[in-house]
Amino acid sequence: MPEDTVAAYLERVADSRVLGRSKRRMRLLEYLVTAEANGEGENLKAYSIGLDVFDKPDDFDPSIDSIVRVEIGRLRSALATFEDSKFADTQLVVDIPVGTYRPELILRDTSTDAPRRVKRRGGRVVALVALVSWGLVMGVWLYLHGPRDEIPTDNHVKIELRPIEGDADAAARIGAALRGGLVRNQSLTILSPDDPSDTGLAPDFELRGLVRAVDASHYRVDTELINAATNRVVWARSHVFEDGPEFEDRVMAVLGNEVRQRAFGASRAALEGRDPQTLTPEQLFIMATWVPGRAMNSIAWEQERIALARLALEKDPDFGAAHAVLADKLAFLANVYGPADTPEQRAAAEMHARRALELAALDPEVVFAVAQSKWHSGNIAESHLLMQRVLELDPGHDLARFLELVIPYTCRVPPGNVLQQAIEFDDRLAGDNPIRWLTLSWIAWLHAHRGDYEIALNIERRSALIFEFPYTFMRHAMLLQRLGRTEAAVAVIERQDANWPGISADHFARVTVPRLCRESPLAAEFITAYEELADAMAVRQ
C-alpha cells in the first residue's frame, strides 16, 4: 500500500473530526493502518496494542482490562460514520471486521458511482431516525426485520439536532457523537437523507433538539420526543455537557443511550391496544421485551410477554430476537417462581438461548438478553462473558457496561471501587430514567454484600418506588429481616400474593439464591440471609 495513500486517508479522517478530539483514537487508527500497510497486520493483538498505543505495562492483561476492545469498537463505529461523510473521497477504505483487531485496507473503486458507505446487511433492528442540520442530517428508522427493501414503515423516529448558533464545529461534534454511537448498535440502521430509499417515509415520532453554548466550555442540549401524528411531546430532556477530551463519549453515553430507550418505549406505546395477531414479529418483539414504559410486577404480565414472543416465532421461527426474549423470560420464571421451576422450562430456556445466538450472534440486544438468561440460570461467569461480548458489538450499550461491572459480584463482596463506579453510573442517569430501578437495586445488593444493611434498605426502597419484581422484593424483605424488622419483612412478601400467587420465600432461599451463588466460594453466607427470611415466613404460616 503506497505511503501517500495511507497518509492522505489519515489526514482526511482527522479533518472529518469523526474521532472528536481524541488523540489516542487517532493514534490507534494510525497504528493499525500502518501495521497492515507494512505487512505486519497478523501481529495486531490486544496485548501489543495495549503496550504500544495505550502505554500499558508489561503485565497488561486484555482479559481484565478491556480498554483495547472498547476503543477498537469505538474506532470501528467512527470509521463507519466517516464513510457516510463528505470527507470519504479517499482512495483508501479502512474496515475493521467485528471479532478482529486487524483492519482491511481496500482501494476504492472510482470507476463507478456506487455509494461510498459500507452497507450493514441483515439483522433485526429497533430504530431511530435522525436528522442533524448543516450536513449532519441522518435517518435512523425502526428497521425491525428482514432485508433493507422490506423495512416496515409503521414506526419511524426522526431526530433533528439543530446546530449551535454561530458554532458549527460544536454542533458537528455533537451530531457526530450521536451518529457514531447510534451506528454502533446493530439495532439501528443509519441512512443518509439523500438516499433515494428514504423517499416518502413518514415518521411516527420526531426527536427535536436545540444545542446552545452555555459558556466557553459547556453546551446545553434540549431534546423533545414528539408524536408526529398528534404533535404531542411524549418525552423531553435537557442536558449540559462540559467540553473536553471525552466530550463526544459523554454525549453518547448520556444522551444517546436515553434517546434509544425512549424511542423504543414510545414505539411500544404506539402499539399498545392493537390485536397481537395483526402485529409483525418485530412489533411483537417490542411488546414482549422490556422497554421503558408501562410494565407490571406480576406473573400474569410475564406470561403475556412469553405468549407474545411465542406468537412472533409462530410467524417467523427464525427470529432470533424472539428466541432471546423467551430465553430470558423462561429462565427468570424458572428461577424465582416455584411453579415454573420445571426441567422442561429450564431446558426450553437453554434451547431458546442457543437458538438466539445461532440466528443473531451479532445483534447486541439479542446477546444481552441471552446474557440475562444465563444469569438467571446461575451461569454467572458465562453471563459476564456474554455481557463483555455485548460491549464488543456495541461499546455504547451503557446498561451492558453497568452489568458487566456488577455481575461478577452476584454472590461476592465487591471492592469499594466497584461499588463507587456503580454509584457514579447511577448518578449520571436522569431522575426519571426507567432503568434506575435496576441500577439502584444492584447498588443495594452490593451494599448488602458488604454488610451495610441499613444503607442497602434505603436504596432498595428507592428502587421499589420505580419498579419491583421477585428479586427486588425478596431482597427488600431479607434486608428488613436482617435488621430485626420481621413483621415488616413478612408484610413485603404477603402483599405480593395477588400478583405472584404461590411465590415462596422458601423456594427463593433453597433454590433461587443457591442457583445464583453456585459459582461462589462464599455461597453459604449469602444463602443464610434468605434462609432466615424463609424461616420467619414459615413461623407466620
C-alpha positions as CSV (number, residue, x, y, z in Angstrom):
1,M,0.0,0.0,0.0
2,P,1.6,3.3,-1.0
3,E,2.6,5.6,1.9
4,D,1.0,8.6,0.3
5,T,-2.4,6.8,0.0
6,V,-2.3,5.9,3.7
7,A,-1.2,9.4,4.7
8,A,-4.0,11.0,2.6
9,Y,-6.5,8.7,4.3
10,L,-5.4,9.6,7.8
11,E,-5.4,13.3,7.0
12,R,-9.0,13.1,5.8
13,V,-10.1,11.2,8.8
14,A,-8.5,13.8,11.0
15,D,-10.2,16.6,9.0
16,S,-13.6,14.9,9.4
17,R,-13.4,15.0,13.2
18,V,-15.3,11.7,13.5
19,L,-12.8,10.9,16.2
20,G,-13.5,14.1,18.1
21,R,-10.5,15.4,19.9
22,S,-9.3,12.0,21.0
23,K,-5.6,11.9,20.1
24,R,-5.5,8.4,21.5
25,R,-8.1,7.2,18.9
26,M,-6.2,8.8,16.1
27,R,-3.0,7.2,17.3
28,L,-4.8,3.9,17.4
29,L,-6.0,4.2,13.8
30,E,-2.6,5.2,12.5
31,Y,-1.0,2.3,14.4
32,L,-3.4,-0.2,12.9
33,V,-3.4,1.1,9.3
34,T,0.4,1.4,9.3
35,A,0.9,-2.1,10.6
36,E,-1.4,-3.6,8.0
37,A,0.1,-1.5,5.2
38,N,3.6,-2.7,6.2
39,G,2.6,-6.3,6.1
40,E,2.5,-6.7,9.9
41,G,-1.2,-7.0,10.4
42,E,-1.1,-10.5,11.6
43,N,0.8,-9.3,14.7
44,L,-2.0,-7.0,15.8
45,K,-3.1,-8.4,19.1
46,A,-4.8,-6.8,22.1
47,Y,-1.6,-7.2,24.2
48,S,0.7,-5.5,21.7
49,I,-1.9,-2.7,21.0
50,G,-2.2,-2.1,24.7
51,L,1.5,-1.7,25.2
52,D,2.3,0.3,22.0
53,V,-0.8,2.6,21.8
54,F,-2.2,2.8,25.4
55,D,1.2,2.7,27.2
56,K,0.1,-0.3,29.3
57,P,2.7,-2.0,31.5
58,D,4.3,-5.4,30.6
59,D,1.8,-7.3,32.8
60,F,-1.2,-5.9,30.9
61,D,-4.0,-8.5,30.7
62,P,-6.6,-7.7,28.0
63,S,-9.0,-10.2,29.6
64,I,-9.2,-8.0,32.7
65,D,-8.6,-4.5,31.2
66,S,-10.9,-4.0,28.3
67,I,-9.5,-0.7,27.0
68,V,-8.3,-2.1,23.7
69,R,-11.6,-3.9,22.9
70,V,-13.7,-0.9,23.8
71,E,-11.5,1.6,21.8
72,I,-11.5,-0.7,18.8
73,G,-15.3,-0.8,18.9
74,R,-15.5,3.0,19.1
75,L,-13.0,3.3,16.3
76,R,-14.9,0.8,14.1
77,S,-18.1,2.9,14.6
78,A,-16.3,6.2,13.9
79,L,-14.9,4.8,10.6
80,A,-18.5,3.8,9.6
81,T,-19.5,7.4,10.2
82,F,-16.6,8.6,8.2
83,E,-17.6,6.5,5.2
84,D,-21.0,8.2,5.3
85,S,-19.4,11.7,5.3
86,K,-18.4,14.1,2.6
87,F,-14.8,13.5,3.6
88,A,-14.8,9.9,2.3
89,D,-13.3,10.9,-1.0
90,T,-10.2,9.0,-0.3
91,Q,-8.6,6.3,-2.5
92,L,-8.4,4.0,0.6
93,V,-11.2,2.4,2.6
94,V,-10.5,1.0,6.0
95,D,-12.8,-1.5,7.7
96,I,-12.2,-3.4,11.0
97,P,-14.3,-6.5,10.9
98,V,-16.1,-7.4,14.2
99,G,-14.1,-10.0,16.1
100,T,-10.6,-8.9,15.0
101,Y,-8.2,-6.0,15.6
102,R,-6.7,-6.3,12.1
103,P,-8.1,-3.8,9.6
104,E,-8.9,-4.5,6.0
105,L,-7.4,-2.0,3.6
106,I,-9.4,-1.7,0.4
107,L,-8.7,0.5,-2.6
108,R,-11.9,2.3,-3.6
109,D,-13.3,1.6,-7.0
110,T,-13.5,5.0,-8.5
111,S,-14.8,3.8,-11.9
112,T,-18.4,3.5,-10.7
113,D,-20.8,5.8,-8.9
114,A,-21.5,3.2,-6.2
115,P,-22.2,4.6,-2.7
116,R,-19.2,5.1,-0.6
117,R,-20.8,3.7,2.6
118,V,-20.2,0.2,3.6
119,K,-23.7,-1.4,4.0
120,R,-24.5,-3.4,7.0
121,R,-26.7,-6.3,5.8
122,G,-29.4,-8.4,7.5
123,G,-30.4,-8.4,11.2
124,R,-33.4,-7.4,13.1
125,V,-33.3,-3.9,14.5
126,V,-35.2,-1.5,16.5
127,A,-34.7,2.0,15.2
128,L,-34.4,5.7,15.4
129,V,-34.3,8.1,12.5
130,A,-32.0,11.1,12.9
131,L,-31.9,14.4,11.2
132,V,-29.0,16.7,12.0
133,S,-28.8,20.1,10.3
134,W,-25.9,21.6,8.3
135,G,-24.7,18.5,6.7
136,L,-25.3,16.3,9.7
137,V,-28.8,15.2,8.6
138,M,-29.3,11.5,9.1
139,G,-32.1,9.0,9.2
140,V,-32.5,6.0,11.5
141,W,-35.7,4.1,11.4
142,L,-37.2,1.1,13.1
143,Y,-35.6,-1.5,10.9
144,L,-37.1,-4.4,12.7
145,H,-36.6,-7.3,10.4
146,G,-35.6,-8.6,7.0
147,P,-33.7,-7.1,4.1
148,R,-33.4,-3.4,3.5
149,D,-36.1,-3.3,0.8
150,E,-38.6,-4.8,3.3
151,I,-38.2,-2.2,6.1
152,P,-41.6,-1.7,7.7
153,T,-42.9,1.8,7.6
154,D,-45.2,1.7,10.7
155,N,-42.8,3.1,13.3
156,H,-40.2,5.7,12.5
157,V,-38.5,8.2,14.7
158,K,-36.9,11.3,13.1
159,I,-34.3,13.0,15.2
160,E,-33.4,16.6,14.5
161,L,-30.5,18.2,16.3
162,R,-30.1,21.8,15.5
163,P,-26.7,23.4,15.4
164,I,-25.4,25.8,18.0
165,E,-25.8,29.3,16.7
166,G,-22.5,30.7,15.5
167,D,-20.6,27.5,16.4
168,A,-21.0,24.9,13.6
169,D,-18.0,23.0,14.9
170,A,-19.6,22.2,18.3
171,A,-22.8,21.2,16.5
172,A,-20.9,18.9,14.2
173,R,-19.1,17.2,17.1
174,I,-22.4,16.6,19.0
175,G,-24.0,15.3,15.8
176,A,-21.1,13.0,15.0
177,A,-21.1,11.7,18.6
178,L,-24.8,10.8,18.3
179,R,-24.4,9.3,14.9
180,G,-21.3,7.3,15.8
181,G,-22.9,6.0,19.0
182,L,-26.2,5.0,17.3
183,V,-24.5,3.2,14.5
184,R,-22.5,1.0,16.9
185,N,-25.7,-0.9,17.8
186,Q,-26.9,-3.2,15.1
187,S,-30.4,-2.5,16.3
188,L,-30.0,0.8,14.4
189,T,-29.6,1.4,10.7
190,I,-28.3,4.8,9.7
191,L,-29.3,6.2,6.4
192,S,-28.3,9.4,4.6
193,P,-31.1,11.9,3.9
194,D,-30.3,11.9,0.2
195,D,-30.6,8.2,0.0
196,P,-33.4,7.5,-2.5
197,S,-34.8,4.7,-0.3
198,D,-35.7,7.3,2.3
199,T,-38.3,9.0,0.0
200,G,-41.8,9.1,1.2
201,L,-41.1,7.6,4.7
202,A,-43.3,9.4,7.2
203,P,-42.1,9.2,10.9
204,D,-44.3,8.3,13.8
205,F,-42.1,10.2,16.2
206,E,-39.6,13.1,16.0
207,L,-36.8,13.9,18.4
208,R,-36.1,17.6,18.0
209,G,-33.0,19.1,19.6
210,L,-31.5,22.5,20.2
211,V,-27.9,22.9,21.1
212,R,-26.7,26.1,22.7
213,A,-23.4,27.3,24.2
214,V,-23.8,27.9,28.0
215,D,-20.3,29.4,28.3
216,A,-16.9,28.8,26.8
217,S,-16.7,25.2,27.9
218,H,-20.3,24.0,28.3
219,Y,-23.1,23.2,25.9
220,R,-26.8,22.6,26.7
221,V,-28.7,20.1,24.5
222,D,-32.5,20.3,24.8
223,T,-34.4,17.4,23.2
224,E,-38.1,16.5,22.8
225,L,-39.6,13.3,21.5
226,I,-42.8,14.2,19.7
227,N,-45.6,12.1,18.4
228,A,-45.7,13.2,14.7
229,A,-49.4,12.4,14.3
230,T,-50.6,14.4,17.3
231,N,-47.6,16.8,17.7
232,R,-47.7,15.8,21.4
233,V,-44.5,15.8,23.4
234,V,-44.0,12.3,24.9
235,W,-40.6,12.9,26.4
236,A,-38.3,15.9,26.9
237,R,-34.9,16.3,28.5
238,S,-32.2,19.0,28.9
239,H,-28.5,18.0,29.4
240,V,-25.4,20.1,29.9
241,F,-22.1,18.7,28.7
242,E,-18.7,20.0,29.6
243,D,-16.2,20.3,26.7
244,G,-13.1,18.2,26.9
245,P,-11.2,15.2,25.6
246,E,-14.1,12.8,26.2
247,F,-16.8,15.2,25.2
248,E,-18.3,13.1,22.4
249,D,-18.2,9.9,24.5
250,R,-20.2,11.7,27.3
251,V,-22.8,12.9,24.8
252,M,-23.4,9.4,23.5
253,A,-23.3,7.7,26.9
254,V,-25.8,10.1,28.4
255,L,-28.0,11.5,25.6
256,G,-27.6,8.7,23.0
257,N,-28.5,5.9,25.3
258,E,-31.6,7.6,26.7
259,V,-32.7,8.5,23.2
260,R,-32.6,4.8,22.2
261,Q,-34.5,3.8,25.3
262,R,-37.2,6.4,25.0
263,A,-37.7,5.9,21.3
264,F,-38.1,2.2,21.9
265,G,-40.6,2.9,24.7
266,A,-42.5,5.3,22.5
267,S,-42.7,2.8,19.7
268,R,-44.3,0.2,22.1
269,A,-46.7,2.8,23.4
270,A,-47.9,3.3,19.8
271,L,-48.6,-0.4,19.5
272,E,-50.5,-0.8,22.8
273,G,-54.0,-1.9,22.4
274,R,-53.6,-3.4,19.0
275,D,-54.6,-7.0,18.3
276,P,-51.4,-9.1,18.7
277,Q,-52.5,-11.2,15.7
278,T,-52.2,-8.1,13.4
279,L,-48.7,-7.3,14.5
280,T,-45.5,-8.3,12.7
281,P,-42.9,-10.5,14.5
282,E,-40.8,-7.4,15.1
283,Q,-43.7,-5.5,16.6
284,L,-44.5,-8.4,18.8
285,F,-40.9,-8.4,19.9
286,I,-41.2,-4.8,21.0
287,M,-44.3,-5.7,23.0
288,A,-42.6,-8.8,24.6
289,T,-39.3,-7.4,25.7
290,W,-38.6,-4.9,28.4
291,V,-38.7,-1.3,27.3
292,P,-39.2,1.9,29.2
293,G,-42.9,2.5,29.8
294,R,-45.8,0.6,31.4
295,A,-45.0,-2.7,33.0
296,M,-46.5,-4.8,35.7
297,N,-45.0,-6.7,38.6
298,S,-47.0,-9.9,38.1
299,I,-46.8,-13.5,36.9
300,A,-49.7,-12.6,34.5
301,W,-47.7,-9.9,32.9
302,E,-44.7,-12.1,32.4
303,Q,-46.8,-14.9,30.9
304,E,-48.3,-12.4,28.5
305,R,-44.8,-11.4,27.3
306,I,-44.0,-15.1,26.8
307,A,-47.2,-15.5,24.8
308,L,-46.3,-12.5,22.6
309,A,-42.8,-13.8,21.9
310,R,-44.1,-17.3,21.0
311,L,-46.6,-15.7,18.6
312,A,-43.7,-13.9,17.0
313,L,-42.0,-17.3,16.5
314,E,-45.1,-18.7,15.0
315,K,-44.9,-16.0,12.4
316,D,-41.1,-16.3,12.0
317,P,-39.5,-19.3,13.6
318,D,-36.0,-17.9,12.8
319,F,-36.5,-14.6,14.5
320,G,-33.5,-14.6,16.9
321,A,-34.7,-11.6,19.0
322,A,-37.9,-13.5,20.0
323,H,-35.8,-16.6,20.9
324,A,-33.7,-14.3,23.1
325,V,-36.8,-12.9,24.9
326,L,-38.1,-16.4,25.6
327,A,-34.7,-17.5,26.9
328,D,-34.6,-14.5,29.3
329,K,-38.3,-14.8,30.5
330,L,-38.4,-18.6,30.9
331,A,-35.1,-18.7,32.8
332,F,-36.2,-15.8,35.0
333,L,-39.5,-17.5,36.0
334,A,-37.8,-20.9,36.5
335,N,-35.5,-19.2,39.0
336,V,-37.9,-17.1,41.0
337,Y,-41.3,-18.8,40.8
338,G,-41.6,-22.3,42.1
339,P,-44.5,-23.4,39.9
340,A,-42.4,-22.5,36.8
341,D,-39.2,-24.2,38.0
342,T,-39.5,-27.4,36.0
343,P,-36.9,-29.4,34.0
344,E,-38.9,-28.7,30.8
345,Q,-39.0,-24.9,31.3
346,R,-35.3,-24.8,32.1
347,A,-34.5,-26.9,29.1
348,A,-36.7,-24.6,26.9
349,A,-34.8,-21.6,28.2
350,E,-31.5,-23.2,27.2
351,M,-32.8,-24.1,23.8
352,H,-34.0,-20.6,23.0
353,A,-30.7,-19.1,24.2
354,R,-28.8,-21.4,22.0
355,R,-31.1,-20.7,19.0
356,A,-31.0,-16.9,19.6
357,L,-27.2,-17.0,19.3
358,E,-27.3,-19.2,16.3
359,L,-29.6,-16.8,14.5
360,A,-28.4,-13.4,15.7
361,A,-25.0,-13.6,17.3
362,L,-24.0,-10.2,16.0
363,D,-27.1,-8.4,17.5
364,P,-26.1,-6.8,20.8
365,E,-29.6,-6.8,22.1
366,V,-30.0,-10.5,21.4
367,V,-26.7,-11.3,23.2
368,F,-27.7,-9.0,26.1
369,A,-31.0,-11.0,26.6
370,V,-29.1,-14.3,26.4
371,A,-26.6,-13.0,29.0
372,Q,-29.5,-12.2,31.3
373,S,-30.9,-15.7,30.8
374,K,-27.6,-17.2,31.7
375,W,-27.5,-15.1,34.9
376,H,-31.0,-16.3,35.9
377,S,-29.8,-19.8,35.4
378,G,-26.8,-19.3,37.7
379,N,-24.2,-19.3,35.0
380,I,-22.6,-16.1,36.3
381,A,-19.2,-16.4,34.5
382,E,-20.9,-17.2,31.2
383,S,-23.3,-14.3,31.7
384,H,-20.4,-12.0,32.4
385,L,-18.6,-13.2,29.3
386,L,-21.6,-12.6,27.1
387,M,-22.1,-9.1,28.6
388,Q,-18.5,-8.4,27.6
389,R,-19.4,-9.6,24.1
390,V,-22.3,-7.1,24.0
391,L,-19.8,-4.3,24.6
392,E,-17.6,-5.6,21.8
393,L,-20.6,-5.4,19.5
394,D,-21.9,-2.1,20.9
395,P,-19.4,-0.2,23.1
396,G,-22.2,2.4,23.7
397,H,-24.5,-0.1,25.4
398,D,-24.5,1.6,28.8
399,L,-26.7,-0.9,30.6
400,A,-24.4,-3.7,29.5
401,R,-21.4,-1.7,30.8
402,F,-23.1,-1.4,34.2
403,L,-24.0,-5.1,34.4
404,E,-20.5,-6.1,33.1
405,L,-19.2,-4.3,36.1
406,V,-21.5,-5.8,38.8
407,I,-22.4,-9.3,37.6
408,P,-19.2,-10.9,38.9
409,Y,-20.3,-9.8,42.4
410,T,-23.7,-11.5,42.3
411,C,-22.6,-13.6,45.4
412,R,-19.2,-12.0,46.2
413,V,-18.2,-9.0,48.4
414,P,-17.5,-6.1,46.0
415,P,-14.4,-4.0,46.4
416,G,-15.0,-0.3,47.2
417,N,-14.0,0.9,43.8
418,V,-16.6,-1.3,42.1
419,L,-19.4,0.0,44.4
420,Q,-18.2,3.6,43.7
421,Q,-18.3,3.0,40.0
422,A,-21.8,1.6,40.2
423,I,-23.0,4.6,42.2
424,E,-21.4,7.0,39.8
425,F,-23.1,5.3,36.9
426,D,-26.5,5.7,38.6
427,D,-25.7,9.3,39.4
428,R,-25.3,10.1,35.7
429,L,-28.9,8.9,34.9
430,A,-31.8,11.3,34.9
431,G,-34.0,11.1,37.9
432,D,-36.9,9.6,35.9
433,N,-34.7,7.3,33.8
434,P,-36.7,4.0,34.0
435,I,-33.6,1.8,34.2
436,R,-32.8,3.3,37.6
437,W,-34.9,0.6,39.4
438,L,-32.2,-1.9,38.1
439,T,-29.1,0.2,38.9
440,L,-30.4,1.2,42.4
441,S,-31.4,-2.4,43.1
442,W,-27.9,-3.7,42.2
443,I,-26.3,-0.9,44.3
444,A,-28.5,-2.0,47.2
445,W,-27.3,-5.6,46.6
446,L,-23.7,-4.6,46.6
447,H,-24.1,-2.7,49.9
448,A,-25.9,-5.7,51.4
449,H,-23.0,-8.0,50.4
450,R,-20.7,-5.6,52.4
451,G,-23.0,-5.8,55.4
452,D,-24.3,-2.3,55.0
453,Y,-27.9,-3.4,55.6
454,E,-29.4,0.0,56.5
455,I,-27.9,1.7,53.5
456,A,-29.0,-1.1,51.3
457,L,-32.5,-1.0,52.6
458,N,-32.9,2.7,51.9
459,I,-31.6,2.3,48.4
460,E,-33.9,-0.8,47.8
461,R,-36.9,1.3,48.9
462,R,-36.0,4.0,46.3
463,S,-35.8,1.3,43.7
464,A,-39.2,-0.1,44.7
465,L,-40.7,3.3,44.0
466,I,-39.9,2.9,40.3
467,F,-40.5,-0.9,39.9
468,E,-40.1,-4.1,41.8
469,F,-40.2,-7.8,40.9
470,P,-39.3,-11.0,42.8
471,Y,-35.5,-10.4,43.0
472,T,-36.0,-6.9,44.4
473,F,-38.9,-7.5,46.8
474,M,-37.3,-10.7,48.2
475,R,-34.1,-8.7,48.8
476,H,-36.2,-5.9,50.4
477,A,-37.7,-8.4,52.8
478,M,-34.4,-10.0,53.5
479,L,-32.9,-6.7,54.5
480,L,-35.7,-5.9,56.8
481,Q,-35.3,-9.4,58.4
482,R,-31.6,-8.8,58.9
483,L,-32.3,-5.6,60.6
484,G,-34.7,-7.4,63.0
485,R,-37.9,-6.0,61.4
486,T,-39.6,-9.3,60.9
487,E,-43.2,-8.0,60.7
488,A,-42.3,-5.5,58.0
489,A,-40.4,-8.3,56.1
490,V,-43.3,-10.6,56.2
491,A,-45.6,-7.8,55.0
492,V,-43.4,-7.1,52.0
493,I,-43.9,-10.8,50.8
494,E,-47.5,-11.1,51.7
495,R,-48.5,-8.0,49.7
496,Q,-47.2,-9.8,46.6
497,D,-49.8,-12.7,46.9
498,A,-52.2,-11.1,44.4
499,N,-49.6,-10.6,41.7
500,W,-47.5,-13.7,42.4
501,P,-49.8,-16.3,43.8
502,G,-47.8,-19.1,45.4
503,I,-44.5,-17.3,45.3
504,S,-42.4,-18.6,48.1
505,A,-39.6,-17.2,50.3
506,D,-38.6,-20.8,50.9
507,H,-38.1,-21.5,47.2
508,F,-36.1,-18.3,47.0
509,A,-33.9,-19.4,49.9
510,R,-33.5,-23.1,48.9
511,V,-33.4,-22.8,45.1
512,T,-33.1,-19.3,43.7
513,V,-30.2,-17.9,45.7
514,P,-28.2,-21.2,45.8
515,R,-28.6,-21.3,42.0
516,L,-27.3,-17.8,41.7
517,C,-24.5,-18.4,44.1
518,R,-23.4,-21.8,42.9
519,E,-20.1,-20.5,41.4
520,S,-19.2,-18.5,44.5
521,P,-16.9,-20.0,47.2
522,L,-18.8,-17.9,49.8
523,A,-22.3,-19.0,48.8
524,A,-23.3,-20.1,52.3
525,E,-23.2,-16.7,53.9
526,F,-25.4,-15.2,51.2
527,I,-27.9,-18.1,51.3
528,T,-28.2,-17.8,55.1
529,A,-29.7,-14.4,54.9
530,Y,-32.6,-15.6,52.8
531,E,-33.0,-18.8,54.9
532,E,-33.6,-16.6,57.9
533,L,-36.4,-14.8,55.9
534,A,-37.9,-18.2,54.9
535,D,-37.9,-19.4,58.4
536,A,-39.6,-16.3,59.6
537,M,-42.3,-16.7,56.9
538,A,-42.8,-20.4,58.0
539,V,-43.4,-19.4,61.6
540,R,-46.1,-16.9,60.4
541,Q,-47.8,-19.6,58.4
